[in-house]
Amino acid sequence: MRIVIHQPQYFPYIGFFHKLSLADVYVVMDNTEFNKEGFIHRNKIITPSGYMWLTIPLIKESKIIKNIKINNKLPWRKKHLKSIECYYKNSPHFNEIFPKIKKIINKESLTLHELDLELIKYLLEYLGINIKIVTESSLKISGKSNERLINICKSINANTYISGPGSKGYIDENLFNKAGISLVYQRFEHPQYEQRFSDNNNFFPNMGIIDLLFNKGKESKEIIKNSGGFY
């Protein structure tokens, strides 16, 4: 059983979904510390002048991801939805996808990680990527760094851990070997596709996944599938 362990993100980029497409189980790291420089509460969309950030305002009463609340006193939903509609309404698959996204974003009862997870589940469903999703907080895991990752793998009987290539600097392969868990690295090459407001000489990579979906629709699954594999 192959496992991916990753923090939730707001409209994750293509590489996130490519990584999940390689696995059987996705463990959502909701019980770790929030990083304001990451993508848990923000991501990028394309505009005529380049890209812009969509950032969710937060109430930071806790440092742990699963406990962080959204600041719904600010009109961020209206702003995000208006921006998405403004820059993507003429995309080929906008009307096919936007209504569901709008419905999820407009749920005021959701916490940050719940919102991220609902969007991720819908996007996985749309892409036809079948993967079991488990929250780390439901597993009652202890330990730090490599030990924590290994304990998560053991808790769901995973025999292969899929890591991002950027983790090679801190992953202790010997610890995984001793635990009987195979360690493989994702190989991802960002694909280019027809993107609004750009061309082959001015392509903007690493946008939120909706940039690909609005432009390519169901073709996105094959584009993601063919964008890499394992090291």
N, C-alpha and C positions, 0 to 999 in steps of 0.2 A: 504494500500500500504506500503510495507516494503522498507526501504532505508538504503543504506550503504554510508558513507561519508569517503573518504580515499584519501590520496595523491597518485599520480601516482608513479609507481615503474618500474625499469628496470628488466625485467624477474622476476616478483614477485614470491614469494615462494608459496607452496601449500595452506597454510592457507589463503592467500589473495583470491585465487579463491574459496576456500570453503566458505568464507564469502560472496562473490558475488553470489554464487549459492543459498544462502538463501534469496536473496532480489529480488525486482522488479525493483529498480532503483539504479544506482551507480552514485553518485555525486563526480566528480573528484575535489579534492581540489587543484586547480591550482593557486589560488589567495592568497596563504599563503606563509609564509617565508620558504625558502629553508634550509634544515638541512643537512650539509655535512656528518654527521655521519649516515644518514639514507640510504635508498635504492633507492632513486629517480634516481641516476646516476650510480649505481653499484649493483652487486650481485655475487653469488658464483656458481661455477661449480666444478664437481668432477675431480680429477686427480689421477694418480697412487700413489701419495704421500699424498693424503688428498684432500684438496680443494684449489682453487685459486680464487681471486677476478677478475672480469671483471669490470673495472672502466672507465667511459666516461670522458675525459678531458673537462673542462668547461671554458667559458669566463664569469666571474662573474661581469657583469656590473649592475646587479640588484640582490636584495635579494628575489624577488618574483618569485615563481616557473615558472609561464607562460612566464616570460621574460628572463629566463636564456638561453644562447646560448651555443652550443657545439663548442669546439675548433677543427675545422676541419683541422687546419694546422698540427696537429699531426696524425699519421697513426693508430689511435685507431681501426678503422673499420677492417682493414686488420688483426690487432693483435687479436681482438675478434673473428672474423670469423675463423681465422686459429686455435685458441685455441679450439673453439667449435668443429671444424671438426677433429682436432687431437685426442681429448679425447672421441668423441662420434660417429665417423664415422662407427664404427663396432656395434653400437647399433641397435636393431631390427627395429626401426622406424625412423632412422636418415634421410634416403632419402625421406621419406614422408613429413617431416616437415622442414628440413634445407633450401631448396630452397626459400621458402616464407620468412623465417626469414632473409636470406641473402639479399633478394630483399628490404625488409623494412629498414634494417640497412644501406644499401648502398645509401639511399636517403639523399643526402647532404643538401637538403633544409629544413629539419625538425629541429625545436628547440628541446630541451631536453624533454619537456612535450609532444610535438607532437609525438616524436619517441616512448616514453613510451606508449602513448595512442594507436598508430597504432599497436604496438606489442601486447598490452593487448587485443585489439579488435580482432586481428587474433587468439590469443590463446583462447579467449572465443568462437569464431566461431568454431575452431577446436574441442573444448571440448563439443560443443553443449549446452553451457550455455546461455540462452536467457535473457538478461537484458538491460534495457534502460540506456544509458549513457548520463549524462548532466554535463557540466563543471560549476564549482562554479562561475567563472567569468561572465558567461552568465546570472546569476541570480541577480546580483547587490545586494549582501547580505552585511549587516552591522552587527556590534556587535562582541563580543569576547567570546571565550570559549563556555560555555553552551548556552548562548544566540545566538551565531552564529549558532551552530548546530540546535537549535530549529527554528531559522529563515529560515534555509535551508529546514528543514522538512516542514514548513508551506508553503514555496514558491512553492512546488510541490505537496501539499496536502497529504503528507505522514503521516500515523497514527501510524507507528511503526519504531523506530530507532534501528538498529542492531549495537551494540557497541562491541569492542574487550574486553576481560576480564581484560586486563591491565589498562583500563580506569576507573575501579571502584573507584580508589582513588580520582579522580577529577570530575567525573560526579555527578551532583546534580539531583538526581531522583525526588525530589519535584518539581523542575522547569519544568521537562518534564510532570509530572502528572498534574500540573496546566495548561499547554499548551494543554492538551488532547492528548498527544503523548505517546504511550506505549514504554517502554524501555526494550529491551531484550539483552542478552549477548551471543556472539558466544562461543560455546564449541567446541574446536578443539583439536584432538589428532593426532599427526603426524604419518601417516602410514609408514610402512616399505614395501619395494618392492625390486625386483631384481635390484641392482645398480652396475654399472661397478666399478671395482677395490675395491669392498667391499663385505662383507658377513653379516649374521645376527648378528655376534659378533662385527662387525666393520662398522655399518651403519652410514652414514653421513646425518643427517636431515637438514632441512632448506636451501637446495640448491635452486637455481632458478628453476622455474617450468619446464624448458626444460629438467632437469635431469629426472623427472618423465616421461615426454612425449616421449623422445627418447627411453626410456626403455619399456614403457607400451602402447604407442599409444592411441587408442580410449578407451582402458580399463581405462584410467586415470580418465574419468568422474565418473565412479562408485567408484573408489578408493577415489576420492575427496568427493563424496557424502556421503560415509560411514565413513568419518573421524570425524564426530561430529554432532552437532546440535545446540540447544539453552540451555542456563541456564534459 
